Amino acid sequence: MELASAHLHKGQVPWVGLLLTASLLASWSPPTTAEVTIEAVPPQVAEDNNVLLLVHNLPLALGAFAWYKGNPVSTNAEIVHFVTGTNKTTTGPAHSGRETVYSNGSLLIQRVTVKDTGVYTIEMTDENFRRTEATVQFHVHQLLLKPNITSNNSNPVEGDDSVSLTCDSYTDPDNITYLWSRNGESLSEGDRLKLSEGNRTLTLLNVTRNDTGPYVCETRNPVSVNRSDPFSLNIIYGPDTPIISPSDIYLHPGSNLNLSCHAASNPPAQYFWLINEKPHASSQELFIPNITTNNSGTYTCLVNNSVTGLSRTTVKNITVLEPVTQPSLQVTNTTVKELDSVTLTCLSNDIGANIQWLFNSQSLQLTERMTLSQNNSILRIDPIKREDAGEYQCEISNPVSVKRSNSIKLDIIFDPTQGGLSDGAIAGIVIGVVAGVALIAGLAYFLYSRKSGGGSDQRDLTEHKPSTSNHNLAPSDNSPNKVDDVAYTVLNFNSQQPNRPTSAPSSPRATETVYSEVKKK
């Protein structure tokens, strides 16, 4: 047994343990009268590591102390005895050569094993030979080995079988926790997932292809963690209903027929092709070059899973069509009077082809005046209007080709008076214009007369006055009731005559007399 002050040989104690021990012992200080306690550092220790049983509040007036394995103490369980006055150390029957005692009462145990797990007791004897005890315990755990996953069914069938996965840790199962994950996500109990007590076994009920995995089992104890290698299930399923590609079902003569069939299945399915219900090939792909109309028919892909014994089929109808020929367009008349009718006929030798109509190279928008025959080959417009003038075409198509007819230009003859204003409307407009002009002329003259004072410049006008320029029809200005003077002026308008030769005698001009009343203020 070595004292704390004794020299330790290199490699005898791990460096981490030495540093921890030195740190803990350096921080210890002798107390006065507090109760003695012991701390295991660490309380959960991995196998082959060190543990320090650190004593707190060791009394000063102490004659000796001894360490024992277990409680109650016995002579056979004594590890070491230490006399404080002389620092004398005596090893006991339970000493293994890995223990080191310190003058402050602490005990270091190196390279612990699982057997070292348990309770340890320090018995202290004072100067009056009175004895007191304090106890501590720690647990030594094995470092976990890498676990392994095993299955009770190596080839489960989808929907029929259940599978149990077991995590084997190869370590003492005490204090081990088991965790499961699939595709990196934690698993817990559910409708089809069951865990055994302790989670060591995971059961999958009625497996599906989505249960393939991979699965990982993780083991834990207080001192270590370890994980298994990923484990995947080989789940037998299928085949699903096959899919034939490409999706095209119409081809033209001379092209190549290339079909591919695929169905999800484990193990991979076997593929068979039937043409018009007759076996043709045993492969996943079907290739027929330079096809003709004789290759039209039903193409069946049959898939089979030899393990499940299930088969599925998909049928595709292939039609080989000749390209359509160019249609011709006929019309009853290319020049039509407005409000008459016209009929256009699309002629084609392609039976069952689709017919569409075009107007000025755009799809024709039908109006209530347009009707089509049952197969769209005849277009009738009744009545026709000027906005129907333009170029017409018909278009013939089938799933593999499109052709347009020649274009026909339709001209519409219309009466320019139709669709304009009626005679009554025109007469009303003329009368309104004349009345407006006369009103404007009268208003202009009235304003001019008021400004000029009435008669200062009459030019060609003949003025007729009763006797004087101002005729008083009312009392004089001195009269209490004053009335404004009124002057009457007669205006003679010469009617305008067309220009005549100078040699012809001029006829008397027609005159028109207009009376105007002008008031002076």
VOGU-3710 file (C-alpha; in Angstrom, 3 decimals, decimal comma):
1> melasahlhk> 0,000/0,000/0,000  1,286/3,425/-0,963  0,852/6,685/0,957  -0,234/9,874/-0,709  3,299/11,227/-0,445  4,808/8,111/-1,951  6,259/8,260/-5,483  3,986/6,748/-8,155  5,619/4,859/-10,985  4,862/6,017/-14,533
11> gqvpwvglll> 1,803/4,330/-15,967  0,595/3,079/-12,608  -2,340/5,544/-12,436  -4,072/7,159/-15,485  -3,203/10,829/-15,870  -6,868/11,891/-15,779  -7,337/10,132/-12,446  -4,211/11,698/-10,992  -5,219/15,188/-12,023  -8,738/14,756/-10,636
21> tasllaswsp> -7,422/13,311/-7,375  -4,885/16,087/-6,949  -7,524/18,733/-7,619  -9,994/17,296/-5,114  -7,400/16,766/-2,410  -5,953/20,235/-2,832  -9,368/21,774/-2,289  -9,899/19,906/1,001  -9,585/21,872/4,231  -9,970/20,522/7,762
31> pttaevtiea> -13,301/21,508/9,316  -14,213/21,986/12,942  -17,132/19,882/14,175  -19,191/19,123/11,022  -20,508/15,620/10,300  -18,229/13,330/8,277  -19,488/12,620/4,717  -17,998/10,710/1,808  -18,376/11,506/-1,899  -17,683/8,997/-4,697
41> vppqvaednn> -16,052/10,742/-7,648  -17,588/9,740/-10,008  -20,553/7,835/-8,524  -21,063/5,996/-11,875  -17,719/4,857/-13,221  -16,759/2,951/-16,329  -14,898/-0,287/-15,963  -11,073/0,067/-15,919  -11,298/3,691/-14,769  -10,490/5,169/-11,311
51> vlllvhnlpl> -12,801/6,260/-8,515  -11,940/8,494/-5,546  -13,803/8,130/-2,261  -13,389/11,698/-0,996  -13,881/12,258/2,752  -15,295/15,573/4,007  -15,041/16,935/7,568  -12,583/14,339/8,946  -12,111/15,108/12,709  -8,742/16,528/13,808
61> algafawykg> -8,509/14,655/17,089  -8,397/11,278/15,416  -6,207/8,371/16,386  -6,770/6,096/13,384  -9,210/5,152/10,622  -9,805/2,078/8,488  -11,595/1,353/5,169  -13,859/-1,654/4,670  -15,701/-3,158/1,724  -19,395/-3,370/2,616
71> npvstnaeiv> -21,393/-2,659/5,757  -21,491/-3,782/8,480  -17,746/-3,992/8,747  -15,813/-7,174/9,373  -12,168/-8,090/9,747  -12,155/-9,999/6,454  -13,544/-6,977/4,624  -10,822/-4,578/5,825  -8,961/-2,862/2,956  -6,492/-0,636/4,807
81> hfvtgtnktt> -5,774/0,726/8,296  -4,139/4,125/8,884  -2,681/5,591/12,120  -2,781/9,391/12,026  -0,042/10,050/14,555  2,598/7,985/12,758  1,111/7,847/9,235  1,461/4,087/9,459  -0,526/2,126/6,898  -1,513/-1,507/7,194
91> tgpahsgret> -3,308/-3,384/4,380  -6,148/-5,747/5,147  -7,539/-8,964/3,624  -9,732/-7,045/1,105  -6,824/-5,035/-0,310  -6,290/-5,767/-4,047  -3,192/-3,701/-4,662  -5,177/-1,045/-6,505  -6,108/1,056/-3,450  -4,286/4,159/-2,181
101> vysngslliq> -5,146/5,876/1,123  -4,517/9,540/1,943  -3,930/11,249/5,268  -7,203/13,182/4,954  -9,067/9,860/4,953  -9,797/9,638/1,201  -9,357/6,365/-0,715  -8,417/6,037/-4,400  -9,306/2,797/-6,211  -7,656/2,358/-9,605
111> rvtvkdtgvy> -8,728/0,310/-12,636  -12,058/-0,627/-11,127  -14,029/-3,679/-12,242  -17,698/-4,558/-12,019  -16,920/-6,526/-8,827  -15,836/-3,293/-7,158  -19,439/-2,057/-7,256  -20,963/-1,670/-3,785  -20,838/0,054/-0,392  -17,606/1,230/1,284
121> tiemtdenfr> -17,261/2,169/4,971  -14,699/4,291/6,828  -14,390/3,541/10,537  -12,817/6,348/12,615  -11,308/5,930/16,136  -10,668/9,037/18,263  -8,104/9,493/21,024  -10,570/8,080/23,558  -11,033/4,960/21,401  -14,589/5,875/20,484
131> rteatvqfhv> -15,567/4,658/17,015  -17,783/6,311/14,360  -18,624/5,256/10,799  -19,511/6,866/7,425  -20,463/5,027/4,226  -20,486/5,638/0,467  -21,312/3,565/-2,602  -20,555/3,668/-6,331  -21,463/1,605/-9,373  -19,040/0,265/-11,953
141> hqlllkpnit> -20,478/-0,163/-15,476  -19,130/-2,031/-18,425  -18,319/-0,050/-21,568  -21,003/-1,053/-24,036  -19,965/-3,113/-27,017  -21,437/-2,498/-30,458  -24,928/-4,052/-30,535  -26,289/-6,189/-33,362  -29,825/-6,528/-34,810  -31,308/-9,948/-35,589
151> snnsnpvegd> -34,657/-10,801/-37,231  -36,963/-13,786/-36,796  -38,073/-13,585/-40,460  -35,580/-12,869/-43,198  -38,120/-12,578/-46,051  -41,504/-11,369/-44,759  -44,380/-10,998/-47,230  -46,190/-7,675/-47,411  -49,564/-7,671/-45,674  -49,202/-11,252/-44,418
161> dsvsltcdsy> -46,208/-11,531/-42,073  -45,020/-9,881/-38,868  -41,364/-9,404/-37,936  -39,543/-9,154/-34,609  -36,179/-7,357/-34,446  -33,953/-7,982/-31,411  -31,059/-5,807/-30,259  -28,182/-7,932/-28,906  -25,778/-5,865/-26,800  -23,280/-8,599/-25,733
171> tdpdnitylw> -22,980/-6,741/-22,430  -24,450/-7,167/-18,966  -28,058/-6,079/-19,593  -28,353/-4,336/-16,234  -28,850/-0,568/-16,473  -28,963/-0,678/-20,316  -31,504/1,425/-22,195  -32,536/0,451/-25,748  -33,643/2,950/-28,403  -34,858/2,228/-31,972
181> srngeslseg> -34,803/4,384/-35,101  -35,802/3,899/-38,742  -34,448/6,085/-41,528  -32,964/8,340/-38,854  -36,303/8,898/-37,042  -37,024/7,619/-33,530  -39,602/4,828/-33,208  -42,187/4,384/-30,509  -45,151/2,089/-30,054  -48,054/2,560/-32,471
191> drlklsegnr> -50,749/0,667/-34,362  -48,290/-1,705/-36,027  -45,206/-1,187/-33,813  -44,802/-3,013/-30,509  -41,880/-2,836/-28,046  -40,987/-5,432/-25,457  -40,354/-4,552/-21,822  -37,075/-2,671/-21,810  -37,429/-1,995/-25,563  -34,942/-4,680/-26,501
201> tltllnvtrn> -37,292/-6,248/-29,092  -39,218/-4,341/-31,780  -42,172/-6,101/-33,461  -43,666/-4,974/-36,794  -47,210/-6,221/-37,431  -48,420/-6,875/-41,002  -45,324/-5,457/-42,644  -45,508/-3,267/-45,755  -42,854/-2,282/-48,259  -42,429/0,997/-46,332
211> dtgpyvcetr> -41,109/-1,011/-43,366  -37,926/-1,943/-45,235  -35,719/0,348/-43,118  -32,847/0,701/-42,423  -33,214/0,182/-38,659  -30,643/1,130/-35,990  -30,580/-0,035/-32,375  -28,868/2,203/-29,795  -27,755/1,036/-26,346  -27,032/3,349/-23,415
221> npvsvnrsdp> -25,835/3,063/-19,835  -24,623/5,789/-17,457  -21,095/5,719/-18,858  -21,338/4,897/-22,579  -23,447/4,860/-25,773  -23,158/2,573/-28,785  -25,104/1,938/-32,011  -25,622/-1,047/-34,269  -24,972/-1,172/-37,983  -28,024/-0,314/-40,140
231> fslniiygpd> -30,303/-3,296/-40,714  -32,812/-3,519/-43,587  -35,657/-5,969/-44,132  -36,120/-7,795/-47,417  -39,888/-7,451/-47,721  -41,548/-9,428/-50,491  -44,305/-7,548/-52,353  -45,997/-7,065/-55,690  -46,270/-6,988/-58,510  -48,321/-3,786/-58,735
241> tpiispsdiy> -50,451/-3,072/-61,801  -47,963/-2,482/-64,643  -47,648/0,851/-66,459  -47,029/0,932/-70,226  -45,182/3,919/-71,659  -45,174/6,078/-73,683  -48,809/7,141/-73,455  -49,265/7,613/-77,235  -51,826/5,236/-78,731  -51,897/6,573/-82,320
251> lhpgsnlnls> -49,055/6,106/-84,798  -48,611/6,613/-88,524  -47,331/3,955/-90,934  -43,566/3,695/-91,239  -42,869/4,746/-87,647  -41,363/2,479/-84,968  -43,427/1,055/-82,118  -41,404/1,102/-78,880  -43,267/0,157/-75,668  -41,872/-0,236/-72,158
261> chaasnppaq> -43,590/-1,903/-69,193  -42,835/-1,341/-65,506  -44,318/-2,765/-62,286  -43,116/-2,361/-58,681  -42,181/-5,784/-57,335  -39,736/-7,537/-54,971  -38,177/-9,669/-56,232  -38,295/-8,045/-59,690  -41,223/-9,224/-61,784  -41,084/-11,290/-64,947
271> yfwlinekph> -42,497/-9,549/-68,065  -44,494/-10,962/-70,971  -46,075/-9,263/-74,027  -49,219/-10,344/-75,862  -50,444/-8,819/-79,145  -54,129/-9,336/-79,827  -54,067/-11,871/-76,942  -51,308/-13,957/-78,561  -47,902/-14,349/-76,810  -45,231/-12,323/-78,526
281> assqelfipn> -42,181/-11,652/-76,301  -40,755/-12,232/-72,796  -39,069/-8,926/-72,059  -39,732/-5,619/-70,345  -39,609/-3,703/-73,646  -41,349/-4,333/-76,980  -39,945/-2,974/-80,267  -41,568/-3,270/-83,727  -39,955/-1,272/-86,565  -41,669/0,210/-89,640
291> ittnnsgtyt> -45,221/-0,537/-88,573  -48,256/-0,628/-90,872  -51,991/-0,422/-90,324  -51,903/-4,191/-89,768  -50,114/-3,553/-86,481  -53,187/-1,907/-84,983  -54,635/-3,884/-82,079  -54,393/-4,640/-78,355  -50,998/-4,833/-76,657  -50,971/-6,534/-73,235
301> clvnnsvtgl> -48,163/-6,421/-70,652  -48,322/-9,291/-68,134  -46,102/-9,272/-65,012  -45,564/-12,080/-62,506  -43,839/-12,393/-59,089  -42,514/-15,911/-58,661  -42,383/-15,652/-54,838  -45,821/-14,200/-54,136  -47,322/-16,048/-57,112  -49,280/-12,932/-58,095
311> srttvknitv> -49,771/-11,654/-61,671  -51,049/-8,346/-63,053  -51,838/-7,093/-66,593  -52,348/-3,805/-68,435  -53,821/-3,483/-71,958  -53,103/-0,657/-74,407  -54,926/-0,198/-77,724  -52,615/0,936/-80,527  -54,066/2,427/-83,734  -51,978/2,974/-86,870
321> lepvtqpslq> -53,515/5,747/-89,010  -52,714/7,026/-92,481  -52,065/10,780/-92,616  -55,056/12,816/-93,809  -55,101/14,248/-97,352  -55,599/17,910/-98,132  -59,293/18,813/-98,251  -60,898/21,132/-100,816  -63,305/23,958/-100,100  -66,353/24,839/-102,208
331> vtnttvkeld> -68,756/27,760/-101,870  -72,082/28,543/-103,524  -70,904/32,041/-104,440  -67,827/34,041/-103,538  -69,659/37,350/-104,014  -72,827/37,603/-101,985  -75,300/40,380/-101,328  -75,703/41,350/-97,724  -78,614/39,595/-95,982  -78,488/36,740/-98,503
341> svtltclsnd> -77,199/33,300/-97,469  -74,064/31,375/-98,406  -72,997/27,735/-97,986  -69,380/26,494/-97,745  -68,587/22,793/-98,092  -65,362/21,032/-96,971  -64,677/17,992/-99,169  -62,423/15,194/-97,832  -61,887/11,495/-98,477  -60,766/10,868/-94,872
351> iganiqwlfn> -63,631/9,186/-93,071  -63,966/10,045/-89,416  -61,442/12,877/-89,543  -62,034/15,947/-87,427  -63,138/19,105/-89,327  -62,620/22,653/-88,095  -63,277/26,002/-89,779  -60,935/28,973/-90,002  -61,709/32,611/-90,711  -58,783/34,867/-91,677
361> sqslqlterm> -56,372/32,123/-90,447  -58,018/32,070/-86,981  -60,461/29,596/-85,514  -63,954/30,578/-86,633  -66,138/31,918/-83,838  -69,668/30,741/-84,590  -72,544/33,227/-84,309  -76,291/32,663/-84,190  -76,360/33,168/-87,981  -73,997/30,247/-88,598
371> tlsqnnsilr> -74,920/26,559/-88,610  -72,775/23,439/-89,091  -73,771/20,039/-90,399  -73,523/16,987/-88,158  -69,937/16,193/-89,174  -68,943/19,891/-89,499  -68,310/19,519/-93,237  -70,930/22,139/-94,272  -71,000/25,716/-92,972  -74,075/27,839/-93,715
381> idpikredag> -74,324/31,567/-92,976  -77,844/33,001/-93,125  -78,220/35,927/-93,331  -74,741/37,043/-94,225  -73,470/40,443/-93,172  -70,643/42,678/-94,228  -68,502/41,651/-91,219  -68,515/38,105/-92,611  -66,335/39,172/-95,539  -62,867/37,562/-95,498
391> eyqceisnpv> -60,946/34,350/-96,166  -62,352/30,964/-95,165  -60,571/27,593/-94,815  -61,393/24,177/-93,421  -58,906/22,004/-91,541  -58,895/18,189/-91,503  -57,044/16,321/-88,740  -56,603/12,933/-87,119  -54,338/12,011/-84,168  -51,258/11,763/-86,406
401> svkrsnsikl> -51,645/14,579/-88,987  -53,307/17,894/-89,921  -54,115/19,402/-93,362  -55,737/22,695/-94,425  -57,774/23,388/-97,513  -57,288/26,153/-100,037  -58,621/29,517/-98,872  -61,715/31,138/-100,387  -62,267/34,865/-100,132  -65,860/35,862/-99,541
411> diifdptqgg> -66,904/39,346/-100,755  -70,082/40,973/-99,463  -72,015/43,489/-101,593  -74,094/45,881/-99,528  -76,328/48,986/-100,222  -74,491/52,022/-98,819  -77,845/53,620/-97,867  -78,759/50,656/-95,780  -77,663/50,787/-92,319  -77,369/54,714/-92,545
421> lsdgaiagiv> -79,759/57,477/-91,449  -83,383/57,506/-92,546  -84,874/60,331/-94,736  -86,737/61,771/-91,766  -83,566/61,864/-89,685  -81,659/63,629/-92,494  -84,475/66,233/-92,933  -84,548/66,868/-89,206  -80,802/67,465/-89,127  -81,010/69,943/-92,073
431> igvvagvali> -83,883/71,901/-90,493  -82,038/72,043/-87,198  -78,889/73,382/-88,858  -80,801/76,110/-90,771  -82,694/77,179/-87,654  -79,478/77,356/-85,708  -77,805/79,550/-88,328  -80,790/81,944/-88,437  -80,878/82,221/-84,677  -77,182/83,027/-84,487
441> aglayflysr> -77,526/85,710/-87,270  -80,477/87,407/-85,526  -78,679/87,462/-82,205  -75,583/88,952/-83,806  -77,604/91,716/-85,491  -79,446/92,539/-82,282  -76,218/92,937/-80,362  -74,747/95,070/-83,136  -77,817/97,395/-83,234  -77,687/98,056/-79,530
451> ksgggsdqrd> -74,023/98,918/-79,701  -74,298/101,349/-82,661  -77,266/103,236/-81,217  -79,661/102,162/-83,909  -79,338/103,778/-87,347  -76,011/105,604/-87,442  -74,919/103,638/-90,434  -77,738/102,143/-92,431  -75,906/101,755/-95,745  -78,352/100,036/-98,155
461> ltehkpstsn> -81,130/100,029/-95,618  -84,128/102,364/-96,141  -85,269/104,062/-92,955  -88,895/105,055/-92,527  -89,700/107,396/-89,709  -93,160/108,726/-88,816  -92,086/112,360/-88,564  -89,015/112,768/-86,439  -86,185/110,565/-85,424  -87,498/110,584/-81,889
471> hnlapsdnsp> -91,198/110,202/-81,519  -92,475/110,734/-78,080  -95,265/108,352/-77,260  -95,197/109,182/-73,600  -95,164/112,300/-71,360  -92,085/114,486/-71,394  -89,098/114,050/-69,236  -90,648/116,449/-66,810  -93,582/114,169/-66,415  -93,655/112,186/-63,313
481> nkvddvaytv> -94,181/109,015/-65,315  -91,296/108,814/-67,775  -91,471/106,395/-70,654  -88,481/105,480/-72,810  -88,456/106,723/-76,391  -89,122/104,105/-78,990  -87,733/104,300/-82,516  -89,066/102,100/-85,305  -86,736/101,123/-88,085  -87,649/99,306/-91,224
491> lnfnsqqpnr> -85,024/97,009/-92,678  -85,245/95,992/-96,299  -83,239/92,862/-97,155  -82,474/92,352/-100,794  -82,836/88,751/-101,696  -79,707/87,348/-103,298  -80,025/86,529/-106,923  -77,762/84,417/-109,009  -75,307/86,173/-111,280  -76,740/86,979/-114,684
501> ptsapsspra> -75,075/88,267/-117,857  -74,681/92,014/-117,942  -76,540/92,260/-121,228  -79,746/90,994/-119,726  -81,986/93,577/-118,107  -82,009/93,288/-114,390  -85,255/92,384/-112,797  -86,560/94,201/-109,760  -85,041/92,959/-106,556  -87,310/91,269/-104,132
511> tetvysevkk> -87,271/92,888/-100,791  -88,281/91,754/-97,354  -89,243/94,176/-94,641  -88,341/93,506/-91,063  -89,456/95,720/-88,231  -87,178/96,129/-85,300  -87,918/97,986/-82,074  -85,008/99,798/-80,508  -85,352/101,354/-77,079  -83,212/104,184/-75,795
521> k> -82,406/104,462/-72,181
//
